[in-house]
Amino acid sequence: MSRTLIVLGIVLVVAGICWPLIGRLGLGRLPGDIVIQRPNFSFYFPLMTSLLISIVLSVVLWLINR
């Protein structure tokens, strides 16, 4: 369990460092991401981006544990 948490933490740190590069690829603005903009208020929920990242990570972890 502790090994899994350490790997997850490292993945999150690497994703945070690479976020400017990911933003340039358009990954944060996929169709299906929820964006609500009002005066003095902005809400962004990356639904499709989260699903895509989840699927990719699931496949990668499945291949590693195989």
Distance bins in CASP14 RR format, pairs under 12 A and 6 or more apart:
PFRMAT RR
TARGET T0000
AUTHOR 0000-0000-0000
RMODE 2
METHOD distances of the structure
MODEL  1
1 7 0 0 0 0 0 1 0 0 0 0 0
1 8 0 0 0 0 0 1 0 0 0 0 0
2 8 0 0 0 0 0 1 0 0 0 0 0
2 9 0 0 0 0 0 1 0 0 0 0 0
3 9 0 0 0 0 0 1 0 0 0 0 0
3 10 0 0 0 0 0 1 0 0 0 0 0
3 64 0 0 0 0 0 1 0 0 0 0 0
3 65 0 0 0 0 0 1 0 0 0 0 0
4 10 0 0 0 0 0 1 0 0 0 0 0
4 11 0 0 0 0 0 1 0 0 0 0 0
4 61 0 0 0 0 1 0 0 0 0 0 0
4 64 0 0 0 0 0 1 0 0 0 0 0
4 65 0 0 0 0 0 1 0 0 0 0 0
5 11 0 0 0 0 0 1 0 0 0 0 0
5 12 0 0 0 0 0 1 0 0 0 0 0
6 12 0 0 0 0 0 1 0 0 0 0 0
6 13 0 0 0 0 0 1 0 0 0 0 0
7 13 0 0 0 0 0 1 0 0 0 0 0
7 14 0 0 0 0 0 1 0 0 0 0 0
7 57 0 0 0 0 0 1 0 0 0 0 0
7 60 0 0 0 0 0 1 0 0 0 0 0
7 61 0 0 0 0 1 0 0 0 0 0 0
7 64 0 0 0 0 1 0 0 0 0 0 0
7 65 0 0 0 0 0 1 0 0 0 0 0
8 14 0 0 0 0 0 1 0 0 0 0 0
8 15 0 0 0 0 0 1 0 0 0 0 0
8 57 0 0 0 0 1 0 0 0 0 0 0
8 61 0 0 0 0 1 0 0 0 0 0 0
9 15 0 0 0 0 1 0 0 0 0 0 0
9 16 0 0 0 0 0 1 0 0 0 0 0
10 16 0 0 0 0 0 1 0 0 0 0 0
10 17 0 0 0 0 0 1 0 0 0 0 0
11 17 0 0 0 0 0 1 0 0 0 0 0
11 18 0 0 0 0 0 1 0 0 0 0 0
11 53 0 0 0 0 0 1 0 0 0 0 0
11 56 0 0 0 0 0 1 0 0 0 0 0
11 57 1 0 0 1 0 0 0 0 0 0 0
11 60 0 0 0 0 1 0 0 0 0 0 0
11 61 0 0 0 0 1 0 0 0 0 0 0
11 64 0 0 0 0 0 1 0 0 0 0 0
12 18 0 0 0 0 0 1 0 0 0 0 0
12 19 0 0 0 0 0 1 0 0 0 0 0
12 53 0 0 0 0 0 1 0 0 0 0 0
12 57 0 0 0 0 0 1 0 0 0 0 0
13 19 0 0 0 0 0 1 0 0 0 0 0
14 21 0 0 0 0 0 1 0 0 0 0 0
14 22 0 0 0 0 0 1 0 0 0 0 0
14 57 0 0 0 0 0 1 0 0 0 0 0
15 21 0 0 0 0 0 1 0 0 0 0 0
15 22 1 0 0 1 0 0 0 0 0 0 0
15 23 0 0 0 0 0 1 0 0 0 0 0
15 27 0 0 0 0 0 1 0 0 0 0 0
15 49 0 0 0 0 0 1 0 0 0 0 0
15 50 0 0 0 0 0 1 0 0 0 0 0
15 53 0 0 0 0 1 0 0 0 0 0 0
15 56 0 0 0 0 0 1 0 0 0 0 0
15 57 0 0 0 0 1 0 0 0 0 0 0
16 22 0 0 0 0 1 0 0 0 0 0 0
16 23 0 0 0 0 0 1 0 0 0 0 0
18 24 0 0 0 0 0 1 0 0 0 0 0
18 25 0 0 0 0 1 0 0 0 0 0 0
18 27 0 0 0 0 0 1 0 0 0 0 0
18 53 0 0 0 0 0 1 0 0 0 0 0
19 25 0 0 0 0 0 1 0 0 0 0 0
19 26 0 0 0 0 0 1 0 0 0 0 0
19 27 0 0 0 0 1 0 0 0 0 0 0
19 28 0 0 0 0 1 0 0 0 0 0 0
19 46 0 0 0 0 0 1 0 0 0 0 0
19 49 0 0 0 0 0 1 0 0 0 0 0
19 53 0 0 0 0 0 1 0 0 0 0 0
20 26 0 0 0 0 0 1 0 0 0 0 0
20 27 0 0 0 0 0 1 0 0 0 0 0
20 28 0 0 0 0 0 1 0 0 0 0 0
21 27 0 0 0 0 1 0 0 0 0 0 0
21 28 0 0 0 0 0 1 0 0 0 0 0
22 28 1 0 0 1 0 0 0 0 0 0 0
22 29 0 0 0 0 0 1 0 0 0 0 0
22 30 0 0 0 0 0 1 0 0 0 0 0
22 46 0 0 0 0 0 1 0 0 0 0 0
22 49 0 0 0 0 1 0 0 0 0 0 0
22 52 0 0 0 0 0 1 0 0 0 0 0
22 53 0 0 0 0 1 0 0 0 0 0 0
22 56 0 0 0 0 0 1 0 0 0 0 0
23 29 1 0 0 1 0 0 0 0 0 0 0
23 30 0 0 0 0 0 1 0 0 0 0 0
23 46 0 0 0 0 0 1 0 0 0 0 0
23 49 0 0 0 0 1 0 0 0 0 0 0
25 49 0 0 0 0 0 1 0 0 0 0 0
25 52 0 0 0 0 0 1 0 0 0 0 0
26 33 0 0 0 0 0 1 0 0 0 0 0
26 46 0 0 0 0 0 1 0 0 0 0 0
26 48 0 0 0 0 0 1 0 0 0 0 0
26 49 0 0 0 0 1 0 0 0 0 0 0
26 52 0 0 0 0 0 1 0 0 0 0 0
27 33 0 0 0 0 1 0 0 0 0 0 0
27 46 0 0 0 0 1 0 0 0 0 0 0
27 48 0 0 0 0 1 0 0 0 0 0 0
27 49 1 0 1 0 0 0 0 0 0 0 0
27 50 0 0 0 0 0 1 0 0 0 0 0
27 51 0 0 0 0 0 1 0 0 0 0 0
27 52 1 0 0 1 0 0 0 0 0 0 0
27 53 0 0 0 0 1 0 0 0 0 0 0
27 56 0 0 0 0 0 1 0 0 0 0 0
28 34 0 0 0 0 0 1 0 0 0 0 0
28 35 0 0 0 0 0 1 0 0 0 0 0
28 44 0 0 0 0 1 0 0 0 0 0 0
28 45 0 0 0 0 0 1 0 0 0 0 0
28 46 1 0 1 0 0 0 0 0 0 0 0
28 47 0 0 0 0 0 1 0 0 0 0 0
28 48 0 0 0 0 1 0 0 0 0 0 0
28 49 1 0 1 0 0 0 0 0 0 0 0
28 50 0 0 0 0 1 0 0 0 0 0 0
28 51 0 0 0 0 0 1 0 0 0 0 0
28 52 0 0 0 0 1 0 0 0 0 0 0
28 53 0 0 0 0 1 0 0 0 0 0 0
29 35 0 0 0 0 1 0 0 0 0 0 0
29 44 0 0 0 0 1 0 0 0 0 0 0
29 46 0 0 0 0 1 0 0 0 0 0 0
29 47 0 0 0 0 0 1 0 0 0 0 0
29 48 0 0 0 0 1 0 0 0 0 0 0
29 49 0 0 0 0 1 0 0 0 0 0 0
30 44 0 0 0 0 0 1 0 0 0 0 0
30 45 0 0 0 0 0 1 0 0 0 0 0
30 46 1 0 0 1 0 0 0 0 0 0 0
30 47 0 0 0 0 1 0 0 0 0 0 0
30 48 1 0 1 0 0 0 0 0 0 0 0
30 49 1 0 1 0 0 0 0 0 0 0 0
30 50 0 0 0 0 1 0 0 0 0 0 0
30 51 0 0 0 0 1 0 0 0 0 0 0
30 52 1 0 0 1 0 0 0 0 0 0 0
30 53 0 0 0 0 0 1 0 0 0 0 0
31 46 0 0 0 0 0 1 0 0 0 0 0
31 47 0 0 0 0 0 1 0 0 0 0 0
31 48 1 0 0 1 0 0 0 0 0 0 0
31 49 0 0 0 0 0 1 0 0 0 0 0
31 51 0 0 0 0 0 1 0 0 0 0 0
31 52 0 0 0 0 0 1 0 0 0 0 0
32 44 0 0 0 0 0 1 0 0 0 0 0
32 45 0 0 0 0 1 0 0 0 0 0 0
32 46 0 0 0 0 1 0 0 0 0 0 0
32 47 1 0 1 0 0 0 0 0 0 0 0
32 48 1 0 1 0 0 0 0 0 0 0 0
32 49 0 0 0 0 1 0 0 0 0 0 0
32 50 0 0 0 0 0 1 0 0 0 0 0
32 51 0 0 0 0 1 0 0 0 0 0 0
32 52 0 0 0 0 0 1 0 0 0 0 0
33 43 0 0 0 0 0 1 0 0 0 0 0
33 44 1 0 0 1 0 0 0 0 0 0 0
33 45 1 0 0 1 0 0 0 0 0 0 0
33 46 1 0 1 0 0 0 0 0 0 0 0
33 47 1 0 1 0 0 0 0 0 0 0 0
33 48 1 0 1 0 0 0 0 0 0 0 0
33 49 1 0 1 0 0 0 0 0 0 0 0
33 50 0 0 0 0 1 0 0 0 0 0 0
33 51 0 0 0 0 0 1 0 0 0 0 0
33 52 0 0 0 0 0 1 0 0 0 0 0
34 42 0 0 0 0 0 1 0 0 0 0 0
34 43 1 0 0 1 0 0 0 0 0 0 0
34 44 1 0 0 1 0 0 0 0 0 0 0
34 45 1 0 1 0 0 0 0 0 0 0 0
34 46 1 0 0 1 0 0 0 0 0 0 0
34 47 1 0 1 0 0 0 0 0 0 0 0
34 48 0 0 0 0 1 0 0 0 0 0 0
34 49 0 0 0 0 0 1 0 0 0 0 0
34 50 0 0 0 0 0 1 0 0 0 0 0
35 41 0 0 0 0 0 1 0 0 0 0 0
35 42 1 0 0 1 0 0 0 0 0 0 0
35 43 1 0 0 1 0 0 0 0 0 0 0
35 44 1 0 1 0 0 0 0 0 0 0 0
35 45 1 0 0 1 0 0 0 0 0 0 0
35 46 0 0 0 0 1 0 0 0 0 0 0
35 47 0 0 0 0 0 1 0 0 0 0 0
35 48 0 0 0 0 0 1 0 0 0 0 0
35 49 0 0 0 0 0 1 0 0 0 0 0
36 42 1 0 0 1 0 0 0 0 0 0 0
36 43 1 0 1 0 0 0 0 0 0 0 0
36 44 1 0 0 1 0 0 0 0 0 0 0
36 45 0 0 0 0 1 0 0 0 0 0 0
37 43 1 0 0 1 0 0 0 0 0 0 0
37 44 0 0 0 0 1 0 0 0 0 0 0
44 50 0 0 0 0 0 1 0 0 0 0 0
45 51 0 0 0 0 0 1 0 0 0 0 0
46 52 0 0 0 0 1 0 0 0 0 0 0
46 53 0 0 0 0 1 0 0 0 0 0 0
46 54 0 0 0 0 0 1 0 0 0 0 0
47 53 0 0 0 0 0 1 0 0 0 0 0
47 54 0 0 0 0 0 1 0 0 0 0 0
48 54 0 0 0 0 0 1 0 0 0 0 0
48 55 0 0 0 0 0 1 0 0 0 0 0
49 55 0 0 0 0 0 1 0 0 0 0 0
49 56 0 0 0 0 0 1 0 0 0 0 0
50 56 0 0 0 0 0 1 0 0 0 0 0
50 57 0 0 0 0 0 1 0 0 0 0 0
51 57 0 0 0 0 0 1 0 0 0 0 0
51 58 0 0 0 0 0 1 0 0 0 0 0
52 58 0 0 0 0 0 1 0 0 0 0 0
52 59 0 0 0 0 0 1 0 0 0 0 0
53 59 0 0 0 0 0 1 0 0 0 0 0
53 60 0 0 0 0 0 1 0 0 0 0 0
54 60 0 0 0 0 0 1 0 0 0 0 0
54 61 0 0 0 0 0 1 0 0 0 0 0
55 61 0 0 0 0 0 1 0 0 0 0 0
55 62 0 0 0 0 0 1 0 0 0 0 0
56 62 0 0 0 0 0 1 0 0 0 0 0
56 63 0 0 0 0 0 1 0 0 0 0 0
57 63 0 0 0 0 0 1 0 0 0 0 0
57 64 0 0 0 0 0 1 0 0 0 0 0
58 64 0 0 0 0 0 1 0 0 0 0 0
58 65 0 0 0 0 0 1 0 0 0 0 0
59 65 0 0 0 0 0 1 0 0 0 0 0
59 66 0 0 0 0 0 1 0 0 0 0 0
60 66 0 0 0 0 0 1 0 0 0 0 0
END
